[in-house]
């Protein structure tokens, strides 16, 4: 979830100790976010990716529900179940307006409630590749923040290139992030990943 102009102090009591940031700091954070090299668009030849992964463009602070809707609906399509889970249903069920998003735990519990097997773990780019090779998209949590400022964001890893990972992220489908840049923003969350399977 993009937490925008909020300050979350690591190690503080409670999960959401929030203070408003000043505009110069917001500008500094935005420059830092733009510093990551990303490419988006068509998947290049030689890339490995999972076919038919749906894309849900996220609205503000809706990256968690968008990620969960992507994976759940991917499995519904793949299994030809005829089911479909609208992102609006997920938002209504688990989105917290006070937190301006969802927790990773919320995603896992919701998927379990739907009957899916869920495994949360510290991942790696190699782990993503192994899952992609067997047709399993991976939800990952990255942190675009700087120093003590968190700017957490859920995205779907759905493919890889020689030197990067293909993700659906925010309002961008098929974004390629270099392994180096991904590890930099993923490391700050302890390489948080969530595997959801039928």
PyMOL commands that place a pseudoatom at each C-alpha (Angstrom):
pseudoatom trace, name=CA, resn=UNK, resi=1, chain=A, elem=C, hetatm=0, pos=[0.000, 0.000, 0.000]
pseudoatom trace, name=CA, resn=UNK, resi=2, chain=A, elem=C, hetatm=0, pos=[1.365, 3.379, -0.872]
pseudoatom trace, name=CA, resn=UNK, resi=3, chain=A, elem=C, hetatm=0, pos=[1.202, 5.345, 2.320]
pseudoatom trace, name=CA, resn=UNK, resi=4, chain=A, elem=C, hetatm=0, pos=[1.747, 8.691, 0.645]
pseudoatom trace, name=CA, resn=UNK, resi=5, chain=A, elem=C, hetatm=0, pos=[2.480, 11.634, 2.885]
pseudoatom trace, name=CA, resn=UNK, resi=6, chain=A, elem=C, hetatm=0, pos=[2.594, 9.756, 6.162]
pseudoatom trace, name=CA, resn=UNK, resi=7, chain=A, elem=C, hetatm=0, pos=[5.338, 9.012, 8.585]
pseudoatom trace, name=CA, resn=UNK, resi=8, chain=A, elem=C, hetatm=0, pos=[5.497, 5.584, 10.171]
pseudoatom trace, name=CA, resn=UNK, resi=9, chain=A, elem=C, hetatm=0, pos=[8.197, 5.220, 12.799]
pseudoatom trace, name=CA, resn=UNK, resi=10, chain=A, elem=C, hetatm=0, pos=[9.877, 1.845, 12.944]
pseudoatom trace, name=CA, resn=UNK, resi=11, chain=A, elem=C, hetatm=0, pos=[10.038, 0.340, 16.387]
pseudoatom trace, name=CA, resn=UNK, resi=12, chain=A, elem=C, hetatm=0, pos=[7.314, 2.596, 17.705]
pseudoatom trace, name=CA, resn=UNK, resi=13, chain=A, elem=C, hetatm=0, pos=[4.519, 1.236, 19.870]
pseudoatom trace, name=CA, resn=UNK, resi=14, chain=A, elem=C, hetatm=0, pos=[1.556, 0.084, 17.842]
pseudoatom trace, name=CA, resn=UNK, resi=15, chain=A, elem=C, hetatm=0, pos=[1.431, -0.683, 14.158]
pseudoatom trace, name=CA, resn=UNK, resi=16, chain=A, elem=C, hetatm=0, pos=[0.555, 2.793, 12.881]
pseudoatom trace, name=CA, resn=UNK, resi=17, chain=A, elem=C, hetatm=0, pos=[2.310, 5.686, 14.633]
pseudoatom trace, name=CA, resn=UNK, resi=18, chain=A, elem=C, hetatm=0, pos=[1.646, 8.388, 12.039]
pseudoatom trace, name=CA, resn=UNK, resi=19, chain=A, elem=C, hetatm=0, pos=[2.671, 12.025, 11.760]
pseudoatom trace, name=CA, resn=UNK, resi=20, chain=A, elem=C, hetatm=0, pos=[2.293, 14.410, 8.836]
pseudoatom trace, name=CA, resn=UNK, resi=21, chain=A, elem=C, hetatm=0, pos=[5.421, 15.162, 6.809]
pseudoatom trace, name=CA, resn=UNK, resi=22, chain=A, elem=C, hetatm=0, pos=[6.495, 18.596, 5.626]
pseudoatom trace, name=CA, resn=UNK, resi=23, chain=A, elem=C, hetatm=0, pos=[6.410, 19.370, 1.889]
pseudoatom trace, name=CA, resn=UNK, resi=24, chain=A, elem=C, hetatm=0, pos=[10.243, 19.460, 1.480]
pseudoatom trace, name=CA, resn=UNK, resi=25, chain=A, elem=C, hetatm=0, pos=[10.468, 15.949, 2.917]
pseudoatom trace, name=CA, resn=UNK, resi=26, chain=A, elem=C, hetatm=0, pos=[7.619, 14.768, 0.684]
pseudoatom trace, name=CA, resn=UNK, resi=27, chain=A, elem=C, hetatm=0, pos=[9.500, 16.124, -2.336]
pseudoatom trace, name=CA, resn=UNK, resi=28, chain=A, elem=C, hetatm=0, pos=[12.664, 14.342, -1.197]
pseudoatom trace, name=CA, resn=UNK, resi=29, chain=A, elem=C, hetatm=0, pos=[10.770, 11.062, -0.856]
pseudoatom trace, name=CA, resn=UNK, resi=30, chain=A, elem=C, hetatm=0, pos=[9.211, 11.440, -4.303]
pseudoatom trace, name=CA, resn=UNK, resi=31, chain=A, elem=C, hetatm=0, pos=[12.627, 12.004, -5.853]
pseudoatom trace, name=CA, resn=UNK, resi=32, chain=A, elem=C, hetatm=0, pos=[13.828, 8.831, -4.130]
pseudoatom trace, name=CA, resn=UNK, resi=33, chain=A, elem=C, hetatm=0, pos=[10.919, 6.830, -5.507]
pseudoatom trace, name=CA, resn=UNK, resi=34, chain=A, elem=C, hetatm=0, pos=[11.543, 8.106, -9.025]
pseudoatom trace, name=CA, resn=UNK, resi=35, chain=A, elem=C, hetatm=0, pos=[15.192, 7.066, -8.743]
pseudoatom trace, name=CA, resn=UNK, resi=36, chain=A, elem=C, hetatm=0, pos=[14.397, 3.381, -9.231]
pseudoatom trace, name=CA, resn=UNK, resi=37, chain=A, elem=C, hetatm=0, pos=[14.840, 2.216, -12.814]
pseudoatom trace, name=CA, resn=UNK, resi=38, chain=A, elem=C, hetatm=0, pos=[11.654, 0.614, -14.125]
pseudoatom trace, name=CA, resn=UNK, resi=39, chain=A, elem=C, hetatm=0, pos=[10.402, -0.289, -17.567]
pseudoatom trace, name=CA, resn=UNK, resi=40, chain=A, elem=C, hetatm=0, pos=[6.821, -1.124, -18.337]
pseudoatom trace, name=CA, resn=UNK, resi=41, chain=A, elem=C, hetatm=0, pos=[4.735, -2.258, -21.244]
pseudoatom trace, name=CA, resn=UNK, resi=42, chain=A, elem=C, hetatm=0, pos=[5.126, -5.266, -23.480]
pseudoatom trace, name=CA, resn=UNK, resi=43, chain=A, elem=C, hetatm=0, pos=[6.888, -8.353, -22.194]
pseudoatom trace, name=CA, resn=UNK, resi=44, chain=A, elem=C, hetatm=0, pos=[10.064, -8.850, -24.221]
pseudoatom trace, name=CA, resn=UNK, resi=45, chain=A, elem=C, hetatm=0, pos=[11.063, -12.050, -25.954]
pseudoatom trace, name=CA, resn=UNK, resi=46, chain=A, elem=C, hetatm=0, pos=[13.163, -14.303, -23.765]
pseudoatom trace, name=CA, resn=UNK, resi=47, chain=A, elem=C, hetatm=0, pos=[11.190, -13.310, -20.682]
pseudoatom trace, name=CA, resn=UNK, resi=48, chain=A, elem=C, hetatm=0, pos=[9.317, -15.955, -18.709]
pseudoatom trace, name=CA, resn=UNK, resi=49, chain=A, elem=C, hetatm=0, pos=[5.888, -14.979, -17.467]
pseudoatom trace, name=CA, resn=UNK, resi=50, chain=A, elem=C, hetatm=0, pos=[2.630, -16.505, -16.367]
pseudoatom trace, name=CA, resn=UNK, resi=51, chain=A, elem=C, hetatm=0, pos=[-0.115, -16.233, -18.974]
pseudoatom trace, name=CA, resn=UNK, resi=52, chain=A, elem=C, hetatm=0, pos=[-3.566, -14.883, -18.119]
pseudoatom trace, name=CA, resn=UNK, resi=53, chain=A, elem=C, hetatm=0, pos=[-2.710, -13.135, -14.860]
pseudoatom trace, name=CA, resn=UNK, resi=54, chain=A, elem=C, hetatm=0, pos=[-5.504, -10.550, -14.554]
pseudoatom trace, name=CA, resn=UNK, resi=55, chain=A, elem=C, hetatm=0, pos=[-4.607, -6.926, -14.004]
pseudoatom trace, name=CA, resn=UNK, resi=56, chain=A, elem=C, hetatm=0, pos=[-6.414, -4.690, -11.521]
pseudoatom trace, name=CA, resn=UNK, resi=57, chain=A, elem=C, hetatm=0, pos=[-5.276, -1.071, -11.633]
pseudoatom trace, name=CA, resn=UNK, resi=58, chain=A, elem=C, hetatm=0, pos=[-5.201, 0.097, -8.054]
pseudoatom trace, name=CA, resn=UNK, resi=59, chain=A, elem=C, hetatm=0, pos=[-6.817, 3.195, -6.688]
pseudoatom trace, name=CA, resn=UNK, resi=60, chain=A, elem=C, hetatm=0, pos=[-5.050, 5.174, -3.953]
pseudoatom trace, name=CA, resn=UNK, resi=61, chain=A, elem=C, hetatm=0, pos=[-4.053, 2.956, -1.030]
pseudoatom trace, name=CA, resn=UNK, resi=62, chain=A, elem=C, hetatm=0, pos=[-5.670, -0.117, -2.640]
pseudoatom trace, name=CA, resn=UNK, resi=63, chain=A, elem=C, hetatm=0, pos=[-2.540, -2.097, -3.608]
pseudoatom trace, name=CA, resn=UNK, resi=64, chain=A, elem=C, hetatm=0, pos=[-3.299, -4.899, -1.121]
pseudoatom trace, name=CA, resn=UNK, resi=65, chain=A, elem=C, hetatm=0, pos=[-6.838, -5.556, -2.370]
pseudoatom trace, name=CA, resn=UNK, resi=66, chain=A, elem=C, hetatm=0, pos=[-5.625, -5.237, -5.997]
pseudoatom trace, name=CA, resn=UNK, resi=67, chain=A, elem=C, hetatm=0, pos=[-2.859, -7.794, -5.374]
pseudoatom trace, name=CA, resn=UNK, resi=68, chain=A, elem=C, hetatm=0, pos=[-5.240, -10.215, -3.677]
pseudoatom trace, name=CA, resn=UNK, resi=69, chain=A, elem=C, hetatm=0, pos=[-7.890, -9.811, -6.406]
pseudoatom trace, name=CA, resn=UNK, resi=70, chain=A, elem=C, hetatm=0, pos=[-5.212, -10.544, -9.010]
pseudoatom trace, name=CA, resn=UNK, resi=71, chain=A, elem=C, hetatm=0, pos=[-4.074, -13.803, -7.445]
pseudoatom trace, name=CA, resn=UNK, resi=72, chain=A, elem=C, hetatm=0, pos=[-7.509, -15.101, -6.427]
pseudoatom trace, name=CA, resn=UNK, resi=73, chain=A, elem=C, hetatm=0, pos=[-9.011, -14.366, -9.849]
pseudoatom trace, name=CA, resn=UNK, resi=74, chain=A, elem=C, hetatm=0, pos=[-5.972, -15.881, -11.582]
pseudoatom trace, name=CA, resn=UNK, resi=75, chain=A, elem=C, hetatm=0, pos=[-6.646, -19.173, -9.792]
pseudoatom trace, name=CA, resn=UNK, resi=76, chain=A, elem=C, hetatm=0, pos=[-10.374, -18.979, -10.480]
pseudoatom trace, name=CA, resn=UNK, resi=77, chain=A, elem=C, hetatm=0, pos=[-9.611, -18.523, -14.209]
pseudoatom trace, name=CA, resn=UNK, resi=78, chain=A, elem=C, hetatm=0, pos=[-6.946, -21.214, -14.270]
pseudoatom trace, name=CA, resn=UNK, resi=79, chain=A, elem=C, hetatm=0, pos=[-9.143, -23.734, -12.480]
pseudoatom trace, name=CA, resn=UNK, resi=80, chain=A, elem=C, hetatm=0, pos=[-12.095, -22.766, -14.716]
pseudoatom trace, name=CA, resn=UNK, resi=81, chain=A, elem=C, hetatm=0, pos=[-14.265, -22.473, -11.630]
pseudoatom trace, name=CA, resn=UNK, resi=82, chain=A, elem=C, hetatm=0, pos=[-16.551, -19.849, -13.112]
pseudoatom trace, name=CA, resn=UNK, resi=83, chain=A, elem=C, hetatm=0, pos=[-16.063, -17.799, -9.936]
pseudoatom trace, name=CA, resn=UNK, resi=84, chain=A, elem=C, hetatm=0, pos=[-14.948, -14.205, -9.879]
pseudoatom trace, name=CA, resn=UNK, resi=85, chain=A, elem=C, hetatm=0, pos=[-14.060, -11.988, -6.924]
pseudoatom trace, name=CA, resn=UNK, resi=86, chain=A, elem=C, hetatm=0, pos=[-14.575, -8.258, -7.529]
pseudoatom trace, name=CA, resn=UNK, resi=87, chain=A, elem=C, hetatm=0, pos=[-11.910, -6.023, -6.024]
pseudoatom trace, name=CA, resn=UNK, resi=88, chain=A, elem=C, hetatm=0, pos=[-14.729, -3.944, -4.493]
pseudoatom trace, name=CA, resn=UNK, resi=89, chain=A, elem=C, hetatm=0, pos=[-15.739, -6.940, -2.374]
pseudoatom trace, name=CA, resn=UNK, resi=90, chain=A, elem=C, hetatm=0, pos=[-12.202, -7.314, -1.012]
pseudoatom trace, name=CA, resn=UNK, resi=91, chain=A, elem=C, hetatm=0, pos=[-11.980, -3.584, -0.290]
pseudoatom trace, name=CA, resn=UNK, resi=92, chain=A, elem=C, hetatm=0, pos=[-15.300, -3.653, 1.579]
pseudoatom trace, name=CA, resn=UNK, resi=93, chain=A, elem=C, hetatm=0, pos=[-14.200, -6.680, 3.614]
pseudoatom trace, name=CA, resn=UNK, resi=94, chain=A, elem=C, hetatm=0, pos=[-10.614, -5.852, 4.641]
pseudoatom trace, name=CA, resn=UNK, resi=95, chain=A, elem=C, hetatm=0, pos=[-9.637, -2.270, 3.791]
pseudoatom trace, name=CA, resn=UNK, resi=96, chain=A, elem=C, hetatm=0, pos=[-8.944, -0.104, 6.846]
pseudoatom trace, name=CA, resn=UNK, resi=97, chain=A, elem=C, hetatm=0, pos=[-9.515, 3.604, 6.259]
pseudoatom trace, name=CA, resn=UNK, resi=98, chain=A, elem=C, hetatm=0, pos=[-7.690, 4.493, 9.486]
pseudoatom trace, name=CA, resn=UNK, resi=99, chain=A, elem=C, hetatm=0, pos=[-4.622, 2.531, 8.352]
pseudoatom trace, name=CA, resn=UNK, resi=100, chain=A, elem=C, hetatm=0, pos=[-5.148, 3.668, 4.745]
pseudoatom trace, name=CA, resn=UNK, resi=101, chain=A, elem=C, hetatm=0, pos=[-4.589, 0.135, 3.506]
pseudoatom trace, name=CA, resn=UNK, resi=102, chain=A, elem=C, hetatm=0, pos=[-4.345, -3.458, 4.642]
pseudoatom trace, name=CA, resn=UNK, resi=103, chain=A, elem=C, hetatm=0, pos=[-1.818, -5.605, 6.443]
pseudoatom trace, name=CA, resn=UNK, resi=104, chain=A, elem=C, hetatm=0, pos=[-0.187, -8.624, 4.850]
pseudoatom trace, name=CA, resn=UNK, resi=105, chain=A, elem=C, hetatm=0, pos=[-1.859, -10.746, 7.493]
pseudoatom trace, name=CA, resn=UNK, resi=106, chain=A, elem=C, hetatm=0, pos=[-5.254, -9.514, 6.241]
pseudoatom trace, name=CA, resn=UNK, resi=107, chain=A, elem=C, hetatm=0, pos=[-4.477, -10.755, 2.732]
pseudoatom trace, name=CA, resn=UNK, resi=108, chain=A, elem=C, hetatm=0, pos=[-3.468, -14.207, 3.960]
pseudoatom trace, name=CA, resn=UNK, resi=109, chain=A, elem=C, hetatm=0, pos=[-6.438, -14.633, 6.281]
pseudoatom trace, name=CA, resn=UNK, resi=110, chain=A, elem=C, hetatm=0, pos=[-8.885, -13.514, 3.601]
pseudoatom trace, name=CA, resn=UNK, resi=111, chain=A, elem=C, hetatm=0, pos=[-7.432, -15.980, 1.074]
pseudoatom trace, name=CA, resn=UNK, resi=112, chain=A, elem=C, hetatm=0, pos=[-7.656, -18.780, 3.666]
pseudoatom trace, name=CA, resn=UNK, resi=113, chain=A, elem=C, hetatm=0, pos=[-11.289, -17.874, 4.309]
pseudoatom trace, name=CA, resn=UNK, resi=114, chain=A, elem=C, hetatm=0, pos=[-11.876, -18.386, 0.577]
pseudoatom trace, name=CA, resn=UNK, resi=115, chain=A, elem=C, hetatm=0, pos=[-10.365, -21.881, 0.830]
pseudoatom trace, name=CA, resn=UNK, resi=116, chain=A, elem=C, hetatm=0, pos=[-6.864, -21.200, -0.510]
pseudoatom trace, name=CA, resn=UNK, resi=117, chain=A, elem=C, hetatm=0, pos=[-3.595, -22.520, 0.914]
pseudoatom trace, name=CA, resn=UNK, resi=118, chain=A, elem=C, hetatm=0, pos=[-1.421, -19.625, 2.048]
pseudoatom trace, name=CA, resn=UNK, resi=119, chain=A, elem=C, hetatm=0, pos=[2.298, -19.489, 2.810]
pseudoatom trace, name=CA, resn=UNK, resi=120, chain=A, elem=C, hetatm=0, pos=[3.999, -16.307, 3.987]
pseudoatom trace, name=CA, resn=UNK, resi=121, chain=A, elem=C, hetatm=0, pos=[7.787, -16.260, 3.980]
pseudoatom trace, name=CA, resn=UNK, resi=122, chain=A, elem=C, hetatm=0, pos=[10.951, -14.344, 3.295]
pseudoatom trace, name=CA, resn=UNK, resi=123, chain=A, elem=C, hetatm=0, pos=[11.464, -14.715, -0.436]
pseudoatom trace, name=CA, resn=UNK, resi=124, chain=A, elem=C, hetatm=0, pos=[14.189, -14.073, -2.976]
pseudoatom trace, name=CA, resn=UNK, resi=125, chain=A, elem=C, hetatm=0, pos=[14.394, -13.336, -6.684]
pseudoatom trace, name=CA, resn=UNK, resi=126, chain=A, elem=C, hetatm=0, pos=[15.305, -17.006, -7.195]
pseudoatom trace, name=CA, resn=UNK, resi=127, chain=A, elem=C, hetatm=0, pos=[12.222, -18.037, -5.211]
pseudoatom trace, name=CA, resn=UNK, resi=128, chain=A, elem=C, hetatm=0, pos=[10.078, -15.796, -7.421]
pseudoatom trace, name=CA, resn=UNK, resi=129, chain=A, elem=C, hetatm=0, pos=[11.577, -17.441, -10.520]
pseudoatom trace, name=CA, resn=UNK, resi=130, chain=A, elem=C, hetatm=0, pos=[10.868, -20.941, -9.189]
pseudoatom trace, name=CA, resn=UNK, resi=131, chain=A, elem=C, hetatm=0, pos=[7.245, -20.008, -8.529]
pseudoatom trace, name=CA, resn=UNK, resi=132, chain=A, elem=C, hetatm=0, pos=[6.831, -18.349, -11.932]
pseudoatom trace, name=CA, resn=UNK, resi=133, chain=A, elem=C, hetatm=0, pos=[8.224, -21.491, -13.596]
pseudoatom trace, name=CA, resn=UNK, resi=134, chain=A, elem=C, hetatm=0, pos=[5.425, -23.569, -12.038]
pseudoatom trace, name=CA, resn=UNK, resi=135, chain=A, elem=C, hetatm=0, pos=[2.711, -20.998, -12.744]
pseudoatom trace, name=CA, resn=UNK, resi=136, chain=A, elem=C, hetatm=0, pos=[2.381, -19.421, -9.293]
pseudoatom trace, name=CA, resn=UNK, resi=137, chain=A, elem=C, hetatm=0, pos=[2.284, -15.599, -9.062]
pseudoatom trace, name=CA, resn=UNK, resi=138, chain=A, elem=C, hetatm=0, pos=[3.785, -14.136, -5.882]
pseudoatom trace, name=CA, resn=UNK, resi=139, chain=A, elem=C, hetatm=0, pos=[2.529, -11.197, -3.822]
pseudoatom trace, name=CA, resn=UNK, resi=140, chain=A, elem=C, hetatm=0, pos=[5.475, -9.203, -2.521]
pseudoatom trace, name=CA, resn=UNK, resi=141, chain=A, elem=C, hetatm=0, pos=[5.658, -6.213, -0.188]
pseudoatom trace, name=CA, resn=UNK, resi=142, chain=A, elem=C, hetatm=0, pos=[8.254, -3.546, -0.911]
pseudoatom trace, name=CA, resn=UNK, resi=143, chain=A, elem=C, hetatm=0, pos=[9.120, -0.304, 0.854]
pseudoatom trace, name=CA, resn=UNK, resi=144, chain=A, elem=C, hetatm=0, pos=[9.777, 2.802, -1.263]
pseudoatom trace, name=CA, resn=UNK, resi=145, chain=A, elem=C, hetatm=0, pos=[10.429, 4.905, 1.853]
pseudoatom trace, name=CA, resn=UNK, resi=146, chain=A, elem=C, hetatm=0, pos=[13.714, 6.313, 3.055]
pseudoatom trace, name=CA, resn=UNK, resi=147, chain=A, elem=C, hetatm=0, pos=[15.395, 5.937, 6.428]
pseudoatom trace, name=CA, resn=UNK, resi=148, chain=A, elem=C, hetatm=0, pos=[12.676, 5.701, 9.106]
pseudoatom trace, name=CA, resn=UNK, resi=149, chain=A, elem=C, hetatm=0, pos=[9.888, 6.630, 6.681]
pseudoatom trace, name=CA, resn=UNK, resi=150, chain=A, elem=C, hetatm=0, pos=[7.986, 3.655, 5.315]
pseudoatom trace, name=CA, resn=UNK, resi=151, chain=A, elem=C, hetatm=0, pos=[6.114, 3.737, 2.032]
pseudoatom trace, name=CA, resn=UNK, resi=152, chain=A, elem=C, hetatm=0, pos=[4.947, 0.142, 1.758]
pseudoatom trace, name=CA, resn=UNK, resi=153, chain=A, elem=C, hetatm=0, pos=[3.455, -1.253, -1.429]
pseudoatom trace, name=CA, resn=UNK, resi=154, chain=A, elem=C, hetatm=0, pos=[2.099, -4.672, -2.456]
pseudoatom trace, name=CA, resn=UNK, resi=155, chain=A, elem=C, hetatm=0, pos=[2.747, -5.875, -5.998]
pseudoatom trace, name=CA, resn=UNK, resi=156, chain=A, elem=C, hetatm=0, pos=[2.401, -9.095, -7.991]
pseudoatom trace, name=CA, resn=UNK, resi=157, chain=A, elem=C, hetatm=0, pos=[5.500, -10.832, -9.354]
pseudoatom trace, name=CA, resn=UNK, resi=158, chain=A, elem=C, hetatm=0, pos=[4.291, -12.624, -12.474]
pseudoatom trace, name=CA, resn=UNK, resi=159, chain=A, elem=C, hetatm=0, pos=[7.397, -13.104, -14.598]
pseudoatom trace, name=CA, resn=UNK, resi=160, chain=A, elem=C, hetatm=0, pos=[11.091, -12.483, -14.990]
pseudoatom trace, name=CA, resn=UNK, resi=161, chain=A, elem=C, hetatm=0, pos=[13.753, -11.451, -17.465]
pseudoatom trace, name=CA, resn=UNK, resi=162, chain=A, elem=C, hetatm=0, pos=[17.476, -12.178, -17.487]
pseudoatom trace, name=CA, resn=UNK, resi=163, chain=A, elem=C, hetatm=0, pos=[18.125, -9.394, -14.980]
pseudoatom trace, name=CA, resn=UNK, resi=164, chain=A, elem=C, hetatm=0, pos=[14.753, -8.421, -13.541]
pseudoatom trace, name=CA, resn=UNK, resi=165, chain=A, elem=C, hetatm=0, pos=[11.267, -9.272, -12.359]
pseudoatom trace, name=CA, resn=UNK, resi=166, chain=A, elem=C, hetatm=0, pos=[7.991, -8.497, -14.169]
pseudoatom trace, name=CA, resn=UNK, resi=167, chain=A, elem=C, hetatm=0, pos=[5.308, -7.145, -11.843]
pseudoatom trace, name=CA, resn=UNK, resi=168, chain=A, elem=C, hetatm=0, pos=[1.833, -5.692, -11.880]
pseudoatom trace, name=CA, resn=UNK, resi=169, chain=A, elem=C, hetatm=0, pos=[2.170, -2.700, -9.606]
pseudoatom trace, name=CA, resn=UNK, resi=170, chain=A, elem=C, hetatm=0, pos=[-0.186, 0.143, -8.862]
pseudoatom trace, name=CA, resn=UNK, resi=171, chain=A, elem=C, hetatm=0, pos=[-1.459, 1.502, -12.145]
pseudoatom trace, name=CA, resn=UNK, resi=172, chain=A, elem=C, hetatm=0, pos=[1.207, -0.241, -14.231]
pseudoatom trace, name=CA, resn=UNK, resi=173, chain=A, elem=C, hetatm=0, pos=[0.926, -3.667, -15.834]
pseudoatom trace, name=CA, resn=UNK, resi=174, chain=A, elem=C, hetatm=0, pos=[4.047, -5.616, -16.882]
pseudoatom trace, name=CA, resn=UNK, resi=175, chain=A, elem=C, hetatm=0, pos=[6.532, -3.349, -15.119]
pseudoatom trace, name=CA, resn=UNK, resi=176, chain=A, elem=C, hetatm=0, pos=[10.095, -4.685, -15.228]
pseudoatom trace, name=CA, resn=UNK, resi=177, chain=A, elem=C, hetatm=0, pos=[12.189, -3.965, -12.136]
pseudoatom trace, name=CA, resn=UNK, resi=178, chain=A, elem=C, hetatm=0, pos=[15.857, -4.910, -12.161]
pseudoatom trace, name=CA, resn=UNK, resi=179, chain=A, elem=C, hetatm=0, pos=[16.795, -7.540, -9.572]
pseudoatom trace, name=CA, resn=UNK, resi=180, chain=A, elem=C, hetatm=0, pos=[19.162, -5.018, -7.973]
pseudoatom trace, name=CA, resn=UNK, resi=181, chain=A, elem=C, hetatm=0, pos=[16.460, -2.345, -7.604]
pseudoatom trace, name=CA, resn=UNK, resi=182, chain=A, elem=C, hetatm=0, pos=[13.893, -4.880, -6.410]
pseudoatom trace, name=CA, resn=UNK, resi=183, chain=A, elem=C, hetatm=0, pos=[16.217, -6.235, -3.734]
pseudoatom trace, name=CA, resn=UNK, resi=184, chain=A, elem=C, hetatm=0, pos=[16.887, -2.691, -2.515]
pseudoatom trace, name=CA, resn=UNK, resi=185, chain=A, elem=C, hetatm=0, pos=[13.189, -1.940, -1.882]
pseudoatom trace, name=CA, resn=UNK, resi=186, chain=A, elem=C, hetatm=0, pos=[12.226, -5.494, -0.916]
pseudoatom trace, name=CA, resn=UNK, resi=187, chain=A, elem=C, hetatm=0, pos=[15.006, -5.961, 1.643]
pseudoatom trace, name=CA, resn=UNK, resi=188, chain=A, elem=C, hetatm=0, pos=[13.430, -3.287, 3.855]
pseudoatom trace, name=CA, resn=UNK, resi=189, chain=A, elem=C, hetatm=0, pos=[10.367, -5.526, 4.389]
pseudoatom trace, name=CA, resn=UNK, resi=190, chain=A, elem=C, hetatm=0, pos=[12.458, -8.612, 5.158]
pseudoatom trace, name=CA, resn=UNK, resi=191, chain=A, elem=C, hetatm=0, pos=[11.778, -9.909, 1.610]
pseudoatom trace, name=CA, resn=UNK, resi=192, chain=A, elem=C, hetatm=0, pos=[8.115, -10.372, 2.570]
pseudoatom trace, name=CA, resn=UNK, resi=193, chain=A, elem=C, hetatm=0, pos=[6.235, -12.613, 0.151]
pseudoatom trace, name=CA, resn=UNK, resi=194, chain=A, elem=C, hetatm=0, pos=[2.907, -14.406, 0.105]
pseudoatom trace, name=CA, resn=UNK, resi=195, chain=A, elem=C, hetatm=0, pos=[2.136, -17.522, -1.915]
pseudoatom trace, name=CA, resn=UNK, resi=196, chain=A, elem=C, hetatm=0, pos=[-1.562, -18.286, -2.442]
pseudoatom trace, name=CA, resn=UNK, resi=197, chain=A, elem=C, hetatm=0, pos=[-2.582, -21.566, -4.097]
pseudoatom trace, name=CA, resn=UNK, resi=198, chain=A, elem=C, hetatm=0, pos=[-5.773, -23.616, -4.425]
for i in range(1, 198): cmd.bond("trace and resi %d" % i, "trace and resi %d" % (i + 1))
show_as sticks, trace
zoom trace
